[in-house]
Structures are given as structure tokens and as C-alpha cells.
Amino acid sequence: MDAITALHTRLSTPRLTDPGPSQDDLACLLRAAMRAPDHGILRPWRFVILEGDQRKLLGEIFAAAQLVDDPESEPAVLDKVRSNPLRAPTVMVVVAETDVGNRVPVVEQVMAVAAATQNMMVAAHAMGIGAMWRTGRMASHDLVKERLGFASKDEVVAYLYLGTPTGSCKALPDESYEPYLRELPNA
């Protein structure tokens, strides 16, 4: 698939099953991430690839964070957060390991990691791999960051779920970009 077609047709795929991406596929996705714009060439991105039982460990981290937030959490709530990482055969945690003292603002460092994530999403689509970018409360939880080996200053930009698409995807309309254009206001 050519790049323009991939960009014009990419969809998030929330329903994913085995098989997940191969090691060669993951290497290709990571090479695509490395081509993202990166002011100052800081390379702030970090990737934690979880497969098999490692996804259950992430679920236990999520459950521990849930209990920090609500020690009275019902078992069903804990089961749900535990099961979230099992929605795909591969979960890539994409983190911006930020340098707060750098001349490049932290927001730009995080945007570079977001761009790297988008590169991987488009590359996955072009390769026939389903991808879903998830965040939520567990992306900003300090306990989760700590257990993943990061500092509270760092940002979990994405839990990138990867696998074989299953079921139907919500079709996006082929809408015009024109309603989103703005003119420079008169001064």
C-alpha cells in the first residue's frame, strides 16, 4: 500500500485477535516511529512491548493503581481494569521520557512521541496490522508510570494495541477538510 492510500484509509481497529505482529513487523513499526519529527533530535520516545503473560502483568499494575484511587473498588471493576491489556495480542506502551530542563519545551517532546505513534499506526495499517491507540486514566497514573520504570514527569502517550483485525470497523465518512480551514483574522 502506498503512503497516501495508507494515510487516507487508516482506521482504528478496536477488535483485535491473534496473531499479533511478528518481531519483523514490530521492527518495521519501530523504524517508522524513529522517522517522526523531533525538535532537537532528543529521541524522547521509549517503547515497552508486551505480549503473552506480560499483558497480565500490566493488568495487575492497572488494578494496583485502581486500588490506590479507590481502595473500596468492587471486584468487577478490578477485573475490568485487569482485562484491558488482554484486548489485543500485543500492547506497546509508548512513553515520552521528557527532559524538563531542555530548551525544547516538554510539550514538543510529547508531540514528537505522538507523531511517532501516528507513524506506527499508519505503518501498521499499510502492513495489514490492526492498531488501536488507547490512553485513559492509566496513562497519567503515577503508580503505573513508576511500575513501568518511568518517572512521574514522563508521559504515557499511548497504549498501542496491535493484532489482527476482527469484526467490522466503524467507517469514517470521507468528509471534506474545508469546514476545518480558517482565515487569518483581521487585525
Sequence and secondary structure as in RCSB ss.txt:
>XXXX:A:sequence
MDAITALHTRLSTPRLTDPGPSQDDLACLLRAAMRAPDHGILRPWRFVILEGDQRKLLGEIFAAAQLVDDPESEP
AVLDKVRSNPLRAPTVMVVVAETDVGNRVPVVEQVMAVAAATQNMMVAAHAMGIGAMWRTGRMASHDLVKERLGF
ASKDEVVAYLYLGTPTGSCKALPDESYEPYLRELPNA
>XXXX:A:secstr
  HHHHHHH      EES    HHHHHHHHHHHTTS  GGG   EEEEEEETTHHHHHHHHHHHHHHHH TT  H
HHHHHHHHGGGGSSEEEEEEE   TTSSS HHHHHHHHHHHHHHHHHHHHHTT EEEEE SGGGS HHHHHHTT 
 TTSEEEEEEEEEEE S         SGGG       
